[in-house]
Amino acid sequence: MTRLTVTNALKTLEAHDQPFKTVFSHGSLNVEIYQPNGVDHQQPHSRDEIYVVISGSGYFVNGDTRSPFESGEVLFVPAGMVHRFEAFTEDFATWVFFYGPEGGESA
């Protein structure tokens, strides 16, 4: 059994030179911890992804939509979609789950 905790994932991230770190992989699933500092510079990804917001709040841009978010929310982004977090609080951190085939799953 694999057990992931926010505390351990964030400690792993502190020792890493990027705002994200893969903490678990199995089959097509990759789980990352993500905690950008001030600005979210990410680009569209080649696979579908789900964010589970650990802490913080702000705005989430997903394609043409900009919506507020807060801790505890689950956010879905299809493969290839422009997305980013904006105006987020200093304590913002999120789990990121990448899954499925390159190009995403069909609806």
LOLOMI-203321 format. One record per residue: residue number from 1; y, x, z of N, C-alpha, C, O in turn. Coordinates in steps of 0.05 Angstrom, whole numbers. Atoms other than C-alpha are relative to their C-alpha. Last residue first. Layout:
<pts>
PT;NUM;Y;X;Z;Y;X;Z;Y;X;Z;Y;X;Z
...
</pts>
This chain:
<pts>
PT;107;-4;23;-18;248;-315;-477;-23;-19;0;-22;-40;14
PT;106;-12;23;14;222;-251;-509;2;-24;19;-14;-26;38
PT;105;19;21;6;210;-192;-463;14;-22;-14;38;-27;-10
PT;104;1;24;-17;255;-132;-466;-21;-19;-9;-33;-17;-30
PT;103;-12;22;14;271;-81;-521;-1;-27;15;11;-46;7
PT;102;-25;-8;12;223;-30;-492;10;-23;-17;-5;-36;-31
PT;101;0;-18;23;167;-68;-458;29;8;-7;48;-5;0
PT;100;7;10;26;166;-98;-388;4;21;-22;9;44;-17
PT;99;27;9;6;201;-78;-324;-3;-8;-29;16;-12;-43
PT;98;3;0;29;262;-46;-293;-29;-7;-5;-47;3;9
PT;97;28;2;9;274;-66;-220;0;-1;-31;9;-21;-42
PT;96;1;6;28;340;-43;-189;-29;1;-9;-44;20;-3
PT;95;25;-7;12;352;-46;-114;2;-7;-30;16;-26;-37
PT;94;18;20;12;425;-50;-96;-27;13;-8;-28;36;-15
PT;93;25;-13;7;479;-15;-55;-19;-22;-11;-17;-45;-2
PT;92;17;12;20;552;-34;-42;-25;18;-6;-22;42;-10
PT;91;28;1;-10;579;-7;24;-19;-11;-21;-42;-16;-14
PT;90;11;-27;-4;645;16;-7;-29;0;8;-44;19;3
PT;89;-7;-12;-26;660;-54;-33;-14;27;3;-34;32;-11
PT;88;20;4;-21;654;-72;-107;9;15;26;24;35;24
PT;87;-14;6;-24;713;-81;-154;-19;-5;24;-15;-23;39
PT;86;-28;-7;-1;666;-80;-214;11;-8;28;1;-26;41
PT;85;-12;10;-25;591;-78;-224;29;9;1;35;32;-6
PT;84;-10;-19;-20;567;-68;-295;10;-15;24;15;-39;24
PT;83;-3;10;-28;534;-101;-355;10;22;18;7;46;12
PT;82;-21;-14;-14;527;-95;-431;3;-12;28;5;-37;30
PT;81;-24;14;-8;461;-127;-451;20;19;14;12;34;32
PT;80;-21;-3;19;409;-85;-487;26;-12;7;46;-9;-8
PT;79;-2;-26;14;349;-110;-447;23;0;-20;27;-19;-34
PT;78;19;-6;21;363;-174;-409;5;27;-13;27;37;-12
PT;77;-13;-10;24;401;-171;-343;-21;5;-22;-40;21;-18
PT;76;17;-8;23;380;-212;-283;17;9;-23;37;-3;-29
PT;75;-14;1;26;417;-215;-216;-18;10;-22;-31;31;-19
PT;74;17;-11;21;386;-231;-148;14;-4;-27;22;-27;-33
PT;73;3;13;26;434;-242;-91;-19;15;-18;-23;39;-15
PT;72;21;20;0;423;-220;-19;-5;-13;-27;-25;-26;-31
PT;71;26;-9;-8;489;-184;-12;-20;-23;1;-14;-45;7
PT;70;1;-8;-28;546;-213;-51;-28;8;7;-47;4;-8
PT;69;27;-3;-12;566;-226;-123;3;8;29;24;17;37
PT;68;2;-13;-26;628;-253;-158;-29;3;8;-46;-14;0
PT;67;4;17;-23;621;-269;-232;0;15;26;-8;39;26
PT;66;-8;-16;-24;644;-239;-298;-1;-19;24;14;-38;25
PT;65;-4;15;-25;609;-268;-360;7;20;22;-6;41;25
PT;64;-28;11;0;616;-240;-431;7;-14;26;29;-25;29
PT;63;-8;10;26;554;-196;-425;29;-9;1;46;7;9
PT;62;25;2;13;537;-190;-351;5;-13;-28;7;-37;-30
PT;61;-4;7;28;597;-167;-311;-27;1;-14;-41;21;-12
PT;60;21;-10;18;584;-169;-236;6;-10;-28;9;-34;-33
PT;59;3;16;24;642;-175;-187;-21;13;-18;-23;38;-19
PT;58;-18;-8;21;646;-150;-115;-3;-19;-24;-8;-43;-20
PT;57;-8;22;17;603;-152;-54;19;11;-20;28;34;-19
PT;56;-25;-1;14;566;-105;-7;5;-25;-17;-11;-43;-18
PT;55;-24;3;-16;495;-96;14;24;1;-18;23;11;-40
PT;54;6;-6;-27;424;-99;-12;24;-5;18;21;-18;39
PT;53;-22;-13;-14;436;-133;-78;-7;3;29;-12;-17;43
PT;52;0;14;-25;371;-147;-114;20;14;18;15;36;27
PT;51;-13;-13;-23;381;-126;-186;-4;-19;24;-1;-43;21
PT;50;-8;18;-21;332;-146;-241;13;17;22;3;38;30
PT;49;-3;-9;-27;322;-110;-306;9;-22;19;22;-41;11
PT;48;-11;20;-18;297;-120;-376;3;11;28;-13;29;36
PT;47;20;19;-11;285;-57;-416;14;-20;18;37;-16;27
PT;46;19;9;21;326;-13;-463;-21;-19;10;-37;-29;-6
PT;45;26;-12;-2;386;-7;-416;-20;-12;-20;-15;-34;-31
PT;44;23;18;3;459;-21;-429;-26;15;0;-28;38;-8
PT;43;1;10;27;506;33;-402;-23;-20;-2;-40;-21;15
PT;42;25;4;14;522;51;-330;4;-13;-28;23;-27;-33
PT;41;-2;-11;27;589;79;-308;-25;-7;-17;-28;5;-38
PT;40;27;2;12;598;37;-245;1;8;-29;14;-6;-45
PT;39;1;11;28;661;61;-211;-28;0;-9;-43;19;-4
PT;38;-26;8;11;678;74;-137;-1;-13;-27;12;-34;-31
PT;37;-23;-7;-17;615;112;-117;26;-7;-15;35;8;-32
PT;36;-21;-15;14;553;80;-148;23;4;20;27;-10;39
PT;35;-24;2;-17;495;61;-102;22;17;-13;26;40;-7
PT;34;-25;-6;15;430;48;-139;24;-5;18;26;-26;30
PT;33;-22;6;-18;359;50;-111;25;8;-15;26;29;-28
PT;32;-20;-20;-7;307;48;-165;18;-11;22;19;-35;27
PT;31;-19;9;-21;242;11;-177;19;22;6;10;45;12
PT;30;-14;-22;-13;204;23;-242;20;-12;19;35;-30;12
PT;29;-20;5;-21;153;-28;-266;11;27;10;-4;45;18
PT;28;-27;1;12;117;-18;-333;22;-3;20;46;-2;13
PT;27;1;13;26;53;6;-299;28;1;-13;41;22;-15
PT;26;27;10;4;72;26;-228;-1;-16;-26;13;-35;-29
PT;25;8;7;27;134;66;-208;-29;-10;0;-46;1;15
PT;24;27;10;4;170;74;-142;-4;-7;-29;14;-17;-43
PT;23;14;-3;-25;233;108;-114;-29;-11;-2;-45;-7;16
PT;22;25;15;2;271;121;-179;-15;5;26;-19;28;34
PT;21;24;-16;-3;340;147;-160;-24;-18;-1;-25;-39;12
PT;20;25;16;1;410;123;-175;-24;19;3;-22;43;-4
PT;19;-2;24;-17;481;148;-160;-25;-18;0;-25;-40;12
PT;18;-7;24;17;463;217;-186;2;-24;18;-8;-24;41
PT;17;-27;-4;12;461;285;-151;9;-22;-18;29;-19;-33
PT;16;2;0;29;404;268;-103;28;2;-12;47;-6;1
PT;15;8;-27;8;400;286;-29;-1;3;-30;-9;24;-40
PT;14;-20;-19;-11;438;223;-9;-5;28;-9;13;44;-14
PT;13;-23;0;18;392;181;-54;22;20;8;34;33;-8
PT;12;8;-14;24;331;199;-14;23;3;-19;26;24;-32
PT;11;2;-28;-8;367;177;49;-8;17;-23;2;39;-27
PT;10;-27;-10;0;386;111;14;0;30;9;17;45;-1
PT;9;-10;-3;28;313;99;-4;28;11;0;34;29;-17
PT;8;12;-24;13;290;114;67;10;4;-28;14;27;-36
PT;7;-8;-25;-14;340;66;99;-12;24;-14;3;44;-19
PT;6;-27;-7;8;329;11;47;8;26;12;20;43;-1
PT;5;-20;10;-18;254;12;60;28;8;-11;30;29;-24
PT;4;-27;-10;5;198;17;10;18;-12;21;17;-35;27
PT;3;-21;13;-16;125;9;30;27;14;-5;30;38;0
PT;2;-26;-14;1;69;25;-18;20;-16;15;23;-40;11
PT;1;-24;17;0;0;0;0;25;18;0;27;37;15
</pts>
